[in-house]
Amino acid sequence: MEILLLSPHPSLIETFKMTDDRVVQTTAKVDTNFVKNFDWIVCYGYRHILTRDVIDLVPAMNLHMSYLPWNRGADPNYWSWVDGTKKGYTIHLVDEGLDTGDILIRTEIPLEAKNETLATSYNTITKHMEDMFRRMWPALRMNRIQGLPQSYGNEKGSYHRSSEKPILLKGWDTPVKELIE
């Protein structure tokens, strides 16, 4: 298969090679002309929104560092602590919305504020998400996992923009307990 990895992270490239997939990686904004020869698009930390014509042409999935529907959009690790929502990750199909597509895999990761900084919680969630993706890629690539709609019901979830997050003096080394006090 031909895979387009839209990501600044090279960590998944070996996963595609294990299934003999050919992969092209970029962080550039793509259009239908660029994607037309790919079988799958995998987004991971990609900063552009795929247009409807792109996702109509090639199926796309996204690796997102939140337990959707909470913390769609930017800085999900930060917002899960500040908003007091579940921590975890979701691998979901890409649709026209922002992190609103059908859920393929979603996992909650229990973390305790007293033991974490933004960096340690980010690294823990990233490791779990990448490990799950590696294990499940053979099934994902063959459409063997049925997506489930994000059923909000009374739980509307949340969405945040980068501009909402304040500047943190300690940056990634900010202890989580300081965020929530």
C-alpha positions as CSV (number, residue, x, y, z in Angstrom):
1,M,0.0,0.0,0.0
2,E,1.0,3.6,-0.5
3,I,0.7,5.6,2.7
4,L,0.9,9.3,3.2
5,L,2.0,10.2,6.7
6,L,1.1,13.8,7.5
7,S,3.2,14.3,10.6
8,P,6.4,15.9,12.0
9,H,7.0,12.6,13.9
10,P,9.1,10.0,12.0
11,S,8.4,7.4,14.8
12,L,5.7,5.6,12.7
13,I,7.7,5.0,9.6
14,E,9.0,1.6,10.7
15,T,5.4,0.5,11.4
16,F,4.5,0.9,7.7
17,K,7.7,-0.9,6.6
18,M,6.7,-3.9,8.7
19,T,3.7,-4.4,6.5
20,D,5.7,-3.6,3.3
21,D,3.9,-0.4,2.8
22,R,5.6,2.5,1.0
23,V,5.4,5.7,3.0
24,V,5.8,9.4,2.1
25,Q,6.0,11.8,5.0
26,T,5.3,15.5,4.9
27,T,4.0,18.4,7.1
28,A,3.0,20.5,4.1
29,K,-0.6,21.3,3.3
30,V,-1.8,18.8,0.7
31,D,-4.5,18.8,-2.0
32,T,-6.2,16.2,-4.2
33,N,-3.4,16.3,-6.8
34,F,-0.8,15.4,-4.1
35,V,-2.8,12.6,-2.4
36,K,-4.4,10.9,-5.4
37,N,-2.0,8.0,-5.6
38,F,-2.2,7.0,-1.9
39,D,-4.2,4.3,-0.3
40,W,-4.3,5.8,3.2
41,I,-3.5,9.1,4.8
42,V,-2.3,8.9,8.4
43,C,-2.3,12.2,10.4
44,Y,-0.3,12.6,13.6
45,G,0.4,16.1,14.9
46,Y,-0.6,17.5,11.5
47,R,-1.3,21.2,11.7
48,H,-3.6,21.6,8.6
49,I,-7.2,20.6,8.1
50,L,-7.8,18.2,5.3
51,T,-10.4,19.4,2.8
52,R,-13.6,17.5,1.9
53,D,-12.3,16.7,-1.6
54,V,-9.1,15.1,-0.1
55,I,-10.9,12.9,2.4
56,D,-13.5,11.9,-0.3
57,L,-10.6,10.8,-2.5
58,V,-8.4,8.9,0.1
59,P,-9.4,7.5,3.5
60,A,-7.7,9.2,6.4
61,M,-7.2,8.5,10.1
62,N,-5.8,10.7,12.8
63,L,-3.9,9.9,16.0
64,H,-5.1,12.3,18.6
65,M,-3.8,12.7,22.2
66,S,-7.1,12.9,23.9
67,Y,-10.0,10.7,25.0
68,L,-12.4,12.1,22.4
69,P,-14.9,13.8,22.4
70,W,-13.0,15.8,25.0
71,N,-10.2,18.1,24.1
72,R,-10.6,18.2,20.3
73,G,-8.2,20.6,18.7
74,A,-5.0,22.0,20.1
75,D,-3.0,21.1,23.2
76,P,-5.2,18.2,24.3
77,N,-2.8,17.0,27.0
78,Y,-2.8,20.4,28.7
79,W,-6.6,20.8,28.5
80,S,-7.3,17.3,29.9
81,W,-5.6,18.4,33.1
82,V,-7.1,21.9,33.3
83,D,-10.6,20.8,32.4
84,G,-10.4,17.7,34.6
85,T,-11.3,15.3,31.7
86,K,-10.2,11.8,31.0
87,K,-6.6,11.4,29.7
88,G,-5.8,9.1,26.9
89,Y,-5.7,8.9,23.1
90,T,-8.0,8.2,20.2
91,I,-7.3,6.9,16.7
92,H,-10.2,8.1,14.6
93,L,-11.3,8.5,11.0
94,V,-11.0,12.0,9.5
95,D,-14.2,13.8,8.5
96,E,-15.0,17.4,7.7
97,G,-15.0,18.4,11.4
98,L,-12.1,18.9,13.7
99,D,-11.4,15.6,15.6
100,T,-15.0,14.6,15.1
101,G,-14.7,11.5,12.9
102,D,-15.7,7.9,13.9
103,I,-13.6,6.4,16.6
104,L,-11.5,3.4,15.6
105,I,-9.6,3.0,18.9
106,R,-9.9,4.9,22.1
107,T,-8.0,4.3,25.4
108,E,-8.1,6.0,28.7
109,I,-4.8,6.2,30.5
110,P,-4.9,6.8,34.3
111,L,-2.4,9.4,35.3
112,E,-2.1,11.1,38.7
113,A,-1.4,14.9,38.8
114,K,1.0,14.6,41.8
115,N,3.4,12.5,39.7
116,E,3.3,14.3,36.4
117,T,4.5,17.3,34.4
118,L,3.1,18.2,31.0
119,A,6.2,16.5,29.5
120,T,5.9,13.2,31.4
121,S,2.1,12.9,30.7
122,Y,2.6,13.8,27.1
123,N,5.4,11.2,26.8
124,T,3.3,8.5,28.5
125,I,0.3,9.1,26.3
126,T,2.5,9.2,23.1
127,K,4.2,6.0,23.9
128,H,0.9,4.1,24.6
129,M,-0.7,5.6,21.4
130,E,2.2,4.8,19.2
131,D,2.5,1.2,20.6
132,M,-1.2,0.6,20.0
133,F,-1.0,2.0,16.5
134,R,2.0,-0.4,15.7
135,R,0.0,-3.4,17.0
136,M,-3.2,-2.4,15.2
137,W,-1.9,-1.1,11.9
138,P,-2.3,-4.4,10.1
139,A,-6.0,-4.4,11.0
140,L,-6.5,-0.6,10.5
141,R,-5.0,-0.7,7.0
142,M,-7.4,-3.4,5.9
143,N,-10.5,-1.7,7.4
144,R,-11.0,-4.5,9.8
145,I,-11.9,-2.2,12.7
146,Q,-15.4,-0.7,12.5
147,G,-15.5,3.0,13.4
148,L,-18.1,4.1,16.0
149,P,-19.6,7.6,15.9
150,Q,-18.6,10.0,18.6
151,S,-21.9,9.8,20.5
152,Y,-22.0,13.0,22.5
153,G,-25.5,12.6,24.1
154,N,-25.2,14.8,27.1
155,E,-21.5,14.8,26.9
156,K,-20.7,17.4,24.3
157,G,-17.0,17.1,24.6
158,S,-14.8,20.1,24.3
159,Y,-12.7,22.0,21.8
160,H,-9.8,24.3,22.3
161,R,-7.7,26.6,20.1
162,S,-3.9,27.2,20.6
163,S,-4.7,30.8,21.4
164,E,-6.7,29.8,24.5
165,K,-3.7,28.2,26.3
166,P,-1.7,30.7,28.5
167,I,2.0,31.0,28.2
168,L,3.5,28.7,30.9
169,L,6.6,30.0,32.6
170,K,8.0,26.4,33.1
171,G,6.7,25.2,29.7
172,W,6.7,21.4,29.3
173,D,8.3,21.1,32.8
174,T,5.2,22.6,34.4
175,P,4.1,20.2,37.2
176,V,0.5,19.2,36.6
177,K,-0.5,19.9,40.2
178,E,0.4,23.6,39.6
179,L,-2.0,23.7,36.7
180,I,-5.0,22.3,38.6
181,E,-4.5,24.2,41.9
